[in-house]
Protein backbone atom coordinates (compact mmCIF):
# COMPACT_ATOMS: atom_id res chain seq x y z
CA UNK A 1 0.00 0.00 0.00
CA UNK A 2 1.20 3.53 -0.79
CA UNK A 3 2.00 5.78 2.13
CA UNK A 4 0.62 8.79 0.27
CA UNK A 5 -1.76 8.53 -2.69
CA UNK A 6 -2.57 11.88 -4.29
CA UNK A 7 -5.37 11.62 -6.84
CA UNK A 8 -6.35 14.37 -9.29
CA UNK A 9 -5.54 17.15 -6.82
CA UNK A 10 -6.43 20.72 -7.81
CA UNK A 11 -5.82 23.82 -5.70
CA UNK A 12 -6.20 27.56 -6.28
CA UNK A 13 -5.45 30.39 -3.87
CA UNK A 14 -8.31 32.77 -2.92
CA UNK A 15 -9.35 35.19 -5.67
CA UNK A 16 -7.00 33.50 -8.16
CA UNK A 17 -8.48 32.07 -11.33
CA UNK A 18 -5.41 29.98 -12.17
CA UNK A 19 -4.70 26.79 -10.24
CA UNK A 20 -1.45 26.52 -8.29
CA UNK A 21 -1.82 22.72 -8.57
CA UNK A 22 -3.64 21.13 -11.51
CA UNK A 23 -4.86 17.54 -11.87
CA UNK A 24 -1.91 16.30 -9.81
CA UNK A 25 -1.56 12.56 -9.13
CA UNK A 26 1.33 10.87 -7.36
CA UNK A 27 1.97 7.83 -5.18
CA UNK A 28 4.69 7.74 -2.53
CA UNK A 29 5.83 4.33 -1.37
CA UNK A 30 6.98 3.47 2.19
CA UNK A 31 10.74 3.93 2.66
CA UNK A 32 11.12 6.05 -0.47
CA UNK A 33 13.35 9.13 -0.72
CA UNK A 34 11.45 11.41 -3.10
CA UNK A 35 12.99 14.69 -4.27
CA UNK A 36 10.50 17.20 -5.69
CA UNK A 37 12.04 19.95 -7.82
CA UNK A 38 11.04 22.53 -10.38
CA UNK A 39 11.09 26.27 -11.09
CA UNK A 40 10.07 28.88 -8.52
CA UNK A 41 6.29 29.13 -8.25
CA UNK A 42 5.65 25.73 -9.83
CA UNK A 43 3.63 24.61 -6.80
CA UNK A 44 6.18 22.59 -4.80
CA UNK A 45 5.59 24.27 -1.42
CA UNK A 46 1.83 24.43 -2.03
CA UNK A 47 1.83 20.69 -2.72
CA UNK A 48 3.80 19.81 0.41
CA UNK A 49 1.52 21.88 2.63
CA UNK A 50 -1.49 19.95 1.32
CA UNK A 51 0.05 16.85 2.90
CA UNK A 52 -0.53 18.10 6.45
CA UNK A 53 -3.92 19.74 6.99
CA UNK A 54 -2.80 22.13 9.74
CA UNK A 55 -0.34 23.70 7.25
CA UNK A 56 -2.60 23.66 4.19
CA UNK A 57 -3.23 27.18 2.80
CA UNK A 58 -6.74 28.55 2.31
CA UNK A 59 -8.20 28.20 -1.14
CA UNK A 60 -10.30 26.03 -3.46
CA UNK A 61 -9.34 22.36 -3.42
CA UNK A 62 -10.62 19.26 -5.17
CA UNK A 63 -9.29 15.74 -5.53
CA UNK A 64 -8.20 13.27 -2.90
CA UNK A 65 -5.19 12.71 -0.63
CA UNK A 66 -4.91 9.34 1.11
CA UNK A 67 -2.43 8.60 3.90
CA UNK A 68 -1.96 4.93 4.77
CA UNK A 69 -5.19 4.20 2.91
CA UNK A 70 -7.26 6.76 4.84
CA UNK A 71 -8.50 10.14 3.69
CA UNK A 72 -6.06 12.71 5.08
CA UNK A 73 -8.88 15.02 6.17
CA UNK A 74 -10.23 12.26 8.41
CA UNK A 75 -6.99 11.79 10.34
CA UNK A 76 -6.96 13.47 13.75
CA UNK A 77 -4.48 16.25 14.50
CA UNK A 78 -2.73 13.92 16.95
CA UNK A 79 -2.27 11.22 14.30
CA UNK A 80 -0.92 13.74 11.82
CA UNK A 81 1.43 15.26 14.41
CA UNK A 82 2.91 11.86 15.21
CA UNK A 83 2.97 10.25 11.78
CA UNK A 84 3.66 13.19 9.42
CA UNK A 85 6.74 15.22 10.28
CA UNK A 86 7.28 18.59 8.58
CA UNK A 87 10.44 20.73 8.51
CA UNK A 88 10.02 24.23 7.11
CA UNK A 89 12.36 26.44 5.10
CA UNK A 90 13.17 28.95 7.85
CA UNK A 91 14.63 27.46 11.07
CA UNK A 92 13.31 30.31 13.24
CA UNK A 93 9.71 29.75 12.13
CA UNK A 94 9.52 26.31 13.72
CA UNK A 95 11.35 26.72 17.03
CA UNK A 96 8.88 27.41 19.88
CA UNK A 97 10.84 27.09 23.15
CA UNK A 98 13.92 28.69 24.71
CA UNK A 99 16.25 25.73 25.32
CA UNK A 100 17.48 22.92 23.09
CA UNK A 101 16.42 20.14 25.46
CA UNK A 102 12.97 21.66 25.86
CA UNK A 103 12.52 21.96 22.10
CA UNK A 104 13.30 18.26 21.74
CA UNK A 105 10.78 17.35 24.44
CA UNK A 106 8.06 19.82 23.44
CA UNK A 107 6.22 17.64 20.91
CA UNK A 108 6.12 14.61 23.21
CA UNK A 109 4.97 16.78 26.12
CA UNK A 110 2.20 18.27 24.00
CA UNK A 111 0.96 14.81 23.09
CA UNK A 112 0.88 13.72 26.76
CA UNK A 113 3.69 11.14 26.81
CA UNK A 114 4.94 10.09 30.25
CA UNK A 115 8.22 11.47 31.59
CA UNK A 116 10.31 8.23 31.29
CA UNK A 117 9.32 7.88 27.61
CA UNK A 118 10.11 11.55 26.92
CA UNK A 119 13.53 11.32 28.59
CA UNK A 120 14.43 8.12 26.72
CA UNK A 121 13.39 9.37 23.29
CA UNK A 122 15.01 12.78 23.76
CA UNK A 123 18.28 11.17 24.88
CA UNK A 124 18.24 8.81 21.91
CA UNK A 125 17.60 11.57 19.36
CA UNK A 126 20.20 13.88 20.94
CA UNK A 127 22.73 11.07 20.57
CA UNK A 128 21.68 10.19 17.01
CA UNK A 129 22.00 13.82 15.85
CA UNK A 130 25.11 14.65 17.90
CA UNK A 131 23.34 17.30 19.96
CA UNK A 132 24.85 16.32 23.35
CA UNK A 133 27.42 19.13 23.40
CA UNK A 134 24.78 21.86 22.99
CA UNK A 135 21.89 20.07 24.73
CA UNK A 136 21.47 22.74 27.44
CA UNK A 137 22.12 25.79 25.26
CA UNK A 138 19.62 28.55 24.57
CA UNK A 139 18.25 28.29 21.02
CA UNK A 140 19.33 31.90 20.42
CA UNK A 141 22.97 30.78 20.69
CA UNK A 142 22.69 28.28 17.85
CA UNK A 143 23.91 28.73 14.29
CA UNK A 144 21.49 28.37 11.37
CA UNK A 145 22.68 24.83 10.73
CA UNK A 146 22.23 23.83 14.38
CA UNK A 147 18.71 25.32 14.45
CA UNK A 148 17.67 23.36 11.38
CA UNK A 149 19.19 20.17 12.80
CA UNK A 150 17.26 20.82 16.03
CA UNK A 151 14.04 21.21 14.02
CA UNK A 152 14.73 17.88 12.34
CA UNK A 153 15.50 16.13 15.64
CA UNK A 154 12.38 17.63 17.26
CA UNK A 155 10.25 16.11 14.50
CA UNK A 156 12.05 12.76 14.48
CA UNK A 157 11.62 12.29 18.24
CA UNK A 158 7.92 11.66 17.46
CA UNK A 159 8.96 8.71 15.23
CA UNK A 160 6.98 9.80 12.14
CA UNK A 161 6.27 7.49 9.21
CA UNK A 162 7.05 10.24 6.72
CA UNK A 163 9.32 13.27 6.91
CA UNK A 164 8.38 16.22 4.66
CA UNK A 165 10.95 18.98 4.17
CA UNK A 166 10.37 22.23 2.27
CA UNK A 167 13.76 23.53 1.07
CA UNK A 168 15.39 22.94 4.48
CA UNK A 169 18.91 23.92 3.34
CA UNK A 170 18.00 27.26 1.72
CA UNK A 171 19.46 29.28 4.62
CA UNK A 172 22.44 27.03 5.35
CA UNK A 173 26.06 27.45 4.30
CA UNK A 174 27.52 24.79 1.94
CA UNK A 175 29.08 22.69 4.70
CA UNK A 176 26.00 22.78 6.96
CA UNK A 177 23.75 22.00 3.97
CA UNK A 178 25.88 19.02 3.00
CA UNK A 179 25.83 17.70 6.57
CA UNK A 180 22.05 18.18 6.79
CA UNK A 181 21.36 16.27 3.58
CA UNK A 182 23.74 13.50 4.69
CA UNK A 183 21.71 13.22 7.91
CA UNK A 184 18.52 12.84 5.87
CA UNK A 185 20.19 10.07 3.90
CA UNK A 186 21.13 8.35 7.15
CA UNK A 187 17.56 8.64 8.49
CA UNK A 188 16.15 7.16 5.30
CA UNK A 189 18.77 4.41 5.11
CA UNK A 190 18.98 3.37 8.77
CA UNK A 191 15.46 4.11 10.06
CA UNK A 192 13.51 3.45 6.88
CA UNK A 193 11.65 6.74 7.24
CA UNK A 194 9.96 7.92 4.06
CA UNK A 195 11.29 11.31 2.97
CA UNK A 196 9.69 13.88 0.66
CA UNK A 197 12.08 16.75 0.01
CA UNK A 198 11.77 19.90 -2.10
CA UNK A 199 15.10 21.47 -3.02
CA UNK A 200 16.75 23.89 -5.40
CA UNK A 201 20.18 22.60 -4.33
CA UNK A 202 20.23 19.34 -6.23
CA UNK A 203 23.96 18.56 -6.29
CA UNK A 204 23.76 16.13 -3.36
CA UNK A 205 20.00 15.58 -3.09
CA UNK A 206 19.96 13.54 -6.31
CA UNK A 207 22.48 11.06 -4.93
CA UNK A 208 20.15 10.22 -2.01
CA UNK A 209 16.93 10.10 -4.03
CA UNK A 210 15.20 6.91 -5.06
CA UNK A 211 12.93 8.97 -7.32
CA UNK A 212 12.81 12.56 -8.55
CA UNK A 213 9.53 14.32 -9.37
CA UNK A 214 9.84 17.43 -11.55
CA UNK A 215 7.00 19.96 -11.37
CA UNK A 216 6.15 22.81 -13.69
CA UNK A 217 2.97 24.89 -13.74
CA UNK A 218 1.39 22.89 -10.93
CA UNK A 219 1.81 19.57 -12.75
CA UNK A 220 4.30 16.71 -12.81
CA UNK A 221 6.35 16.74 -16.01
CA UNK A 222 8.70 13.87 -15.05
CA UNK A 223 8.90 11.31 -12.25
CA UNK A 224 11.51 8.57 -12.35
CA UNK A 225 14.89 7.48 -11.03
CA UNK A 226 17.40 10.39 -10.87
CA UNK A 227 19.51 9.32 -13.87
CA UNK A 228 16.47 8.78 -16.09
CA UNK A 229 15.08 12.18 -15.08
CA UNK A 230 18.43 13.75 -16.04
CA UNK A 231 18.21 12.01 -19.41
CA UNK A 232 14.62 13.06 -20.06
CA UNK A 233 14.96 16.69 -18.90
CA UNK A 234 18.33 17.59 -20.46
CA UNK A 235 16.76 19.79 -23.15
CA UNK A 236 14.54 21.78 -20.75
CA UNK A 237 15.29 24.99 -18.85
CA UNK A 238 14.91 23.04 -15.59
CA UNK A 239 18.07 21.04 -16.42
CA UNK A 240 20.14 24.15 -15.53
CA UNK A 241 19.56 23.32 -11.84
CA UNK A 242 20.45 19.64 -12.08
CA UNK A 243 23.74 18.24 -10.70
CA UNK A 244 26.89 19.70 -12.27
CA UNK A 245 28.19 16.25 -13.21
CA UNK A 246 25.13 15.56 -15.36
CA UNK A 247 25.25 19.00 -17.02
CA UNK A 248 28.97 18.73 -17.77
CA UNK A 249 28.64 15.22 -19.18
CA UNK A 250 25.63 16.21 -21.30
CA UNK A 251 27.51 19.27 -22.55
CA UNK A 252 30.43 17.07 -23.58
CA UNK A 253 28.33 14.55 -25.45
CA UNK A 254 28.08 11.72 -22.92
CA UNK A 255 25.70 8.78 -23.33
CA UNK A 256 22.38 10.27 -22.22
CA UNK A 257 21.18 6.99 -20.71
CA UNK A 258 23.89 6.96 -18.05
CA UNK A 259 24.72 10.53 -17.03
CA UNK A 260 26.86 10.91 -13.89
CA UNK A 261 25.20 12.67 -10.95
CA UNK A 262 27.92 12.79 -8.25
CA UNK A 263 31.32 14.48 -8.06
CA UNK A 264 33.05 11.08 -7.99
CA UNK A 265 31.23 9.92 -11.12
CA UNK A 266 31.94 13.29 -12.75
CA UNK A 267 35.67 12.92 -12.08
CA UNK A 268 35.63 9.42 -13.57
CA UNK A 269 33.95 10.80 -16.69
CA UNK A 270 36.45 13.67 -17.04
CA UNK A 271 39.46 11.45 -16.44
CA UNK A 272 39.27 10.30 -20.08
CA UNK A 273 40.04 13.84 -21.27
CA UNK A 274 43.58 15.21 -21.71
CA UNK A 275 44.84 17.47 -18.92
CA UNK A 276 44.42 21.18 -19.67
CA UNK A 277 44.68 24.46 -17.80
CA UNK A 278 42.29 27.37 -18.20
CA UNK A 279 43.64 30.83 -18.95
CA UNK A 280 43.87 33.11 -15.93
CA UNK A 281 41.05 35.62 -15.56
CA UNK A 282 41.44 38.90 -13.70
CA UNK A 283 38.54 41.38 -13.59
CA UNK A 284 39.10 44.91 -14.84
CA UNK A 285 38.23 46.96 -11.76
CA UNK A 286 37.71 50.68 -11.34
CA UNK A 287 40.35 52.59 -9.40
CA UNK A 288 37.62 54.42 -7.44
CA UNK A 289 36.24 52.74 -4.31
CA UNK A 290 32.49 52.55 -3.73
CA UNK A 291 32.81 51.11 -0.22
CA UNK A 292 35.77 51.32 2.15
CA UNK A 293 35.86 49.91 5.69
CA UNK A 294 38.86 50.59 7.91
CA UNK A 295 39.34 48.64 11.16
CA UNK A 296 35.58 48.43 11.86
CA UNK A 297 34.41 46.88 15.15
CA UNK A 298 30.80 46.09 16.03
CA UNK A 299 28.84 44.19 18.68
CA UNK A 300 25.12 44.15 19.39
CA UNK A 301 25.42 44.71 23.15
CA UNK A 302 28.13 46.14 25.33
CA UNK A 303 28.69 42.83 27.11
CA UNK A 304 28.29 40.70 23.95
CA UNK A 305 31.22 39.42 21.85
CA UNK A 306 32.34 41.42 18.83
CA UNK A 307 30.87 40.34 15.49
CA UNK A 308 33.10 42.58 13.35
CA UNK A 309 36.69 42.57 14.58
CA UNK A 310 38.79 45.10 12.78
CA UNK A 311 37.06 44.45 9.46
CA UNK A 312 38.89 46.13 6.61
CA UNK A 313 37.87 45.97 2.96
CA UNK A 314 37.68 47.97 -0.24
CA UNK A 315 35.08 47.35 -2.94
CA UNK A 316 35.41 49.23 -6.19
CA UNK A 317 32.77 51.08 -8.19
CA UNK A 318 30.93 48.94 -10.68
CA UNK A 319 32.02 45.67 -9.06
CA UNK A 320 30.02 42.57 -8.11
CA UNK A 321 31.56 41.35 -4.86
CA UNK A 322 30.38 38.18 -3.07
CA UNK A 323 30.90 37.48 0.63
CA UNK A 324 30.80 33.82 1.65
CA UNK A 325 31.16 32.18 5.06
CA UNK A 326 29.51 29.95 7.64
CA UNK A 327 26.16 30.52 9.34
CA UNK A 328 26.56 32.98 12.21
CA UNK A 329 29.93 34.28 11.00
CA UNK A 330 28.70 37.89 10.76
CA UNK A 331 28.03 38.33 7.03
CA UNK A 332 24.57 39.87 7.53
CA UNK A 333 25.93 42.10 10.29
CA UNK A 334 28.53 43.36 7.82
CA UNK A 335 25.78 44.39 5.39
CA UNK A 336 23.66 45.98 8.12
CA UNK A 337 26.64 48.06 9.23
CA UNK A 338 27.27 49.24 5.67
CA UNK A 339 23.56 50.04 5.17
CA UNK A 340 23.46 52.21 8.30
CA UNK A 341 21.01 49.90 10.10
CA UNK A 342 23.73 49.30 12.71
CA UNK A 343 26.48 51.66 13.88
CA UNK A 344 30.05 50.47 14.47
CA UNK A 345 31.61 51.63 17.74
CA UNK A 346 35.10 51.82 16.24
CA UNK A 347 36.58 52.30 12.78
CA UNK A 348 35.44 54.15 9.67
CA UNK A 349 33.13 53.29 6.79
CA UNK A 350 33.10 55.37 3.62
CA UNK A 351 30.37 55.27 0.95
CA UNK A 352 31.61 56.83 -2.30
CA UNK A 353 34.27 58.67 -0.32
CA UNK A 354 31.96 60.06 2.37
CA UNK A 355 32.06 58.91 6.00
CA UNK A 356 28.79 57.13 6.78
CA UNK A 357 28.62 58.84 10.18
CA UNK A 358 28.32 62.19 8.43
CA UNK A 359 25.41 61.10 6.23
CA UNK A 360 21.77 61.48 7.23
CA UNK A 361 19.47 58.49 6.67
CA UNK A 362 17.65 60.26 3.82
CA UNK A 363 20.94 60.99 2.05
CA UNK A 364 22.22 57.46 2.65
CA UNK A 365 19.15 55.66 1.32
CA UNK A 366 17.95 58.01 -1.42
CA UNK A 367 19.71 56.73 -4.55
CA UNK A 368 22.87 55.78 -2.65
CA UNK A 369 22.49 52.54 -0.68
CA UNK A 370 19.71 49.94 -0.73
CA UNK A 371 19.62 46.56 0.96
CA UNK A 372 17.59 43.44 0.25
CA UNK A 373 17.27 41.64 3.62
CA UNK A 374 17.38 37.89 4.10
CA UNK A 375 13.76 37.86 5.37
CA UNK A 376 12.11 39.49 2.36
CA UNK A 377 8.65 39.47 3.97
CA UNK A 378 9.72 42.59 5.87
CA UNK A 379 9.99 44.49 2.56
CA UNK A 380 6.25 44.32 1.82
CA UNK A 381 3.72 46.76 3.31
CA UNK A 382 0.76 46.66 0.90
CA UNK A 383 -1.94 44.19 -0.16
CA UNK A 384 -0.49 43.57 -3.62
CA UNK A 385 2.91 43.48 -5.25
CA UNK A 386 1.84 46.25 -7.65
CA UNK A 387 0.83 48.53 -4.77
CA UNK A 388 4.15 47.92 -3.01
CA UNK A 389 6.20 48.70 -6.11
CA UNK A 390 4.14 51.78 -6.95
CA UNK A 391 4.46 53.04 -3.38
CA UNK A 392 8.27 52.84 -3.26
CA UNK A 393 8.49 54.57 -6.64
CA UNK A 394 6.55 57.54 -5.27
CA UNK A 395 8.40 57.53 -1.93
CA UNK A 396 11.62 58.07 -3.86
CA UNK A 397 10.25 61.40 -5.06
CA UNK A 398 9.31 60.43 -8.60
CA UNK A 399 6.08 61.48 -10.31
CA UNK A 400 3.12 59.17 -9.96
CA UNK A 401 2.37 59.36 -13.68
CA UNK A 402 5.52 57.38 -14.49
CA UNK A 403 4.97 54.78 -11.76
CA UNK A 404 2.85 52.40 -13.85
CA UNK A 405 5.39 52.15 -16.64
CA UNK A 406 8.34 51.81 -14.22
CA UNK A 407 6.57 49.01 -12.35
CA UNK A 408 5.69 47.23 -15.60
CA UNK A 409 9.28 47.50 -16.84
CA UNK A 410 10.91 46.12 -13.67
CA UNK A 411 8.26 43.36 -13.43
CA UNK A 412 8.98 42.24 -17.00
CA UNK A 413 12.72 42.38 -16.38
CA UNK A 414 12.43 40.08 -13.35
CA UNK A 415 9.68 37.89 -14.77
CA UNK A 416 7.04 38.77 -12.18
CA UNK A 417 4.39 40.47 -14.36
CA UNK A 418 1.87 37.73 -13.55
CA UNK A 419 2.37 38.32 -9.82
CA UNK A 420 1.64 42.06 -9.67
CA UNK A 421 -1.94 41.69 -8.44
CA UNK A 422 -1.18 38.90 -5.95
CA UNK A 423 -0.78 39.49 -2.21
CA UNK A 424 2.96 39.25 -1.41
CA UNK A 425 2.35 36.70 1.35
CA UNK A 426 0.58 34.35 -1.08
CA UNK A 427 3.72 34.01 -3.21
CA UNK A 428 6.21 31.18 -3.12
CA UNK A 429 9.61 31.84 -1.55
CA UNK A 430 11.23 32.38 -4.95
CA UNK A 431 8.41 34.61 -6.22
CA UNK A 432 8.58 36.71 -3.07
CA UNK A 433 12.36 37.01 -3.44
CA UNK A 434 12.10 38.36 -6.98
CA UNK A 435 9.26 40.75 -6.06
CA UNK A 436 11.26 42.15 -3.14
CA UNK A 437 14.28 42.64 -5.40
CA UNK A 438 12.08 44.56 -7.84
CA UNK A 439 11.06 46.92 -5.04
CA UNK A 440 14.68 47.47 -4.01
CA UNK A 441 15.79 48.16 -7.59
CA UNK A 442 13.11 50.83 -7.97
CA UNK A 443 15.06 52.95 -5.45
CA UNK A 444 17.86 53.26 -8.10
CA UNK A 445 20.75 52.69 -5.66
CA UNK A 446 24.42 53.23 -6.51
CA UNK A 447 25.43 50.60 -3.93
CA UNK A 448 23.19 47.54 -3.82
CA UNK A 449 23.47 45.16 -0.84
CA UNK A 450 21.90 41.72 -1.30
CA UNK A 451 21.55 39.22 1.56
CA UNK A 452 21.00 35.73 0.10
CA UNK A 453 19.32 36.96 -3.11
CA UNK A 454 19.15 33.47 -4.69
CA UNK A 455 17.39 31.87 -1.73
CA UNK A 456 14.39 29.90 -2.96
CA UNK A 457 14.74 30.66 -6.68
CA UNK A 458 15.35 28.14 -9.42
CA UNK A 459 18.42 27.86 -11.64
CA UNK A 460 16.83 29.61 -14.62
CA UNK A 461 15.75 32.52 -12.41
CA UNK A 462 19.29 32.66 -10.99
CA UNK A 463 20.70 33.01 -14.50
CA UNK A 464 18.20 35.80 -15.13
CA UNK A 465 19.17 37.49 -11.84
CA UNK A 466 22.86 37.15 -12.67
CA UNK A 467 22.38 38.86 -16.03
CA UNK A 468 20.40 41.64 -14.32
CA UNK A 469 23.25 42.18 -11.85
CA UNK A 470 25.75 42.28 -14.70
CA UNK A 471 23.57 44.89 -16.40
CA UNK A 472 23.50 46.95 -13.19
CA UNK A 473 27.29 46.63 -12.93
CA UNK A 474 27.67 47.82 -16.51
CA UNK A 475 25.54 50.84 -15.55
CA UNK A 476 28.07 51.65 -12.81
CA UNK A 477 26.15 50.20 -9.86
CA UNK A 478 28.22 48.38 -7.23
CA UNK A 479 26.71 45.13 -5.93
CA UNK A 480 27.71 43.41 -2.67
CA UNK A 481 26.22 39.96 -2.20
CA UNK A 482 26.17 37.82 0.92
CA UNK A 483 25.48 34.29 -0.26
CA UNK A 484 25.75 30.57 0.45
CA UNK A 485 25.27 29.87 -3.26
CA UNK A 486 28.83 29.13 -4.36
CA UNK A 487 27.91 28.39 -7.97
CA UNK A 488 26.11 31.73 -8.35
CA UNK A 489 29.04 33.57 -6.76
CA UNK A 490 31.52 31.77 -9.03
CA UNK A 491 29.50 32.56 -12.14
CA UNK A 492 28.67 36.23 -11.60
CA UNK A 493 31.14 37.81 -9.16
CA UNK A 494 34.14 39.91 -10.07
CA UNK A 495 35.70 39.07 -6.70
CA UNK A 496 34.83 36.90 -3.70
CA UNK A 497 35.97 36.83 -0.08
CA UNK A 498 35.50 34.50 2.90
CA UNK A 499 34.17 36.08 6.11
CA UNK A 500 35.66 34.35 9.16
CA UNK A 501 36.33 35.39 12.75
CA UNK A 502 35.06 38.91 12.15
CA UNK A 503 37.28 39.59 9.14
CA UNK A 504 37.07 39.33 5.36
CA UNK A 505 39.83 37.01 4.17
CA UNK A 506 41.67 36.86 0.84
CA UNK A 507 39.37 38.68 -1.59
CA UNK A 508 40.21 37.53 -5.10
CA UNK A 509 38.65 36.64 -8.45
CA UNK A 510 36.42 33.49 -8.50
CA UNK A 511 39.03 31.47 -10.38
CA UNK A 512 41.61 31.96 -7.62
CA UNK A 513 39.19 32.00 -4.68
CA UNK A 514 37.25 28.83 -5.50
CA UNK A 515 40.21 27.11 -7.16
CA UNK A 516 42.06 27.04 -3.84
CA UNK A 517 39.17 25.82 -1.64
CA UNK A 518 38.01 22.29 -0.86
CA UNK A 519 34.56 22.96 0.67
CA UNK A 520 33.71 26.57 -0.19
CA UNK A 521 33.91 25.78 -3.86
CA UNK A 522 31.74 24.48 -6.67
CA UNK A 523 31.03 20.87 -7.56
CA UNK A 524 32.45 21.63 -11.03
CA UNK A 525 35.75 22.71 -9.45
CA UNK A 526 35.98 19.59 -7.27
CA UNK A 527 35.20 17.48 -10.29
CA UNK A 528 37.76 19.04 -12.63
CA UNK A 529 40.68 19.70 -10.23
CA UNK A 530 43.85 18.07 -11.55
CA UNK A 531 42.18 17.48 -14.92
CA UNK A 532 41.01 20.91 -16.06
CA UNK A 533 42.85 23.24 -13.68
CA UNK A 534 41.51 26.76 -13.25
CA UNK A 535 37.88 25.87 -14.03
CA UNK A 536 35.23 26.67 -11.41
CA UNK A 537 31.87 26.66 -13.22
CA UNK A 538 30.06 24.16 -15.42
CA UNK A 539 30.57 26.52 -18.35
CA UNK A 540 34.32 26.66 -17.70
CA UNK A 541 34.63 22.87 -17.62
CA UNK A 542 32.53 22.20 -20.72
CA UNK A 543 34.36 24.90 -22.73
CA UNK A 544 37.78 23.44 -21.85
CA UNK A 545 36.51 19.90 -22.38
CA UNK A 546 35.34 20.74 -25.89
CA UNK A 547 38.78 22.15 -26.67
CA UNK A 548 40.32 18.90 -25.44
CA UNK A 549 37.97 16.80 -27.59
CA UNK A 550 38.82 18.86 -30.66
CA UNK A 551 42.54 18.23 -30.08
CA UNK A 552 42.17 14.45 -29.73
Protein Blocks (a to p, Z undefined) as FASTA:
>chain_A
ZZbdcehiacddehiabdfbghiacdddehiacddeddehilpmmmmmmmpmklpccddd
edjddeehiafklpcfklmmmmmccddfblklmpcbfbfklmmmmmmmmnopafklmmmm
mmmmmmmnopmmmmmpcfklpcfklmmmmmmmmmmmnopabdcdehkllmccfklmmmmm
mmmmmmmmmnopacddddfblmlmmmmpmbdcddeehiafbdcdfklmmmmmmmpmklmm
mcfklmmmmmnopafklccfbfklmmmmmmmpccdddddddddddfbdfbdcehiacdfb
fkbccfbgoiacdddehiacddeddehilmmmmmmmmnopaccfedcddeehiafklpcf
klmmnopaccddfblmlmpmbfbfklmmmmmmmmnopafklmmmmmmmmmmmnopmmmmm
pcfklpcfklmmmmmmmmmmmnopabdcdehklgoiafklmmmmmmmmmmmmmnopacdd
ddfblklmmmmpmbdcddeehiaehiacfklmmmmpmklccfklmmmgoklghiabfklm
mmmmmmmmmmZZ
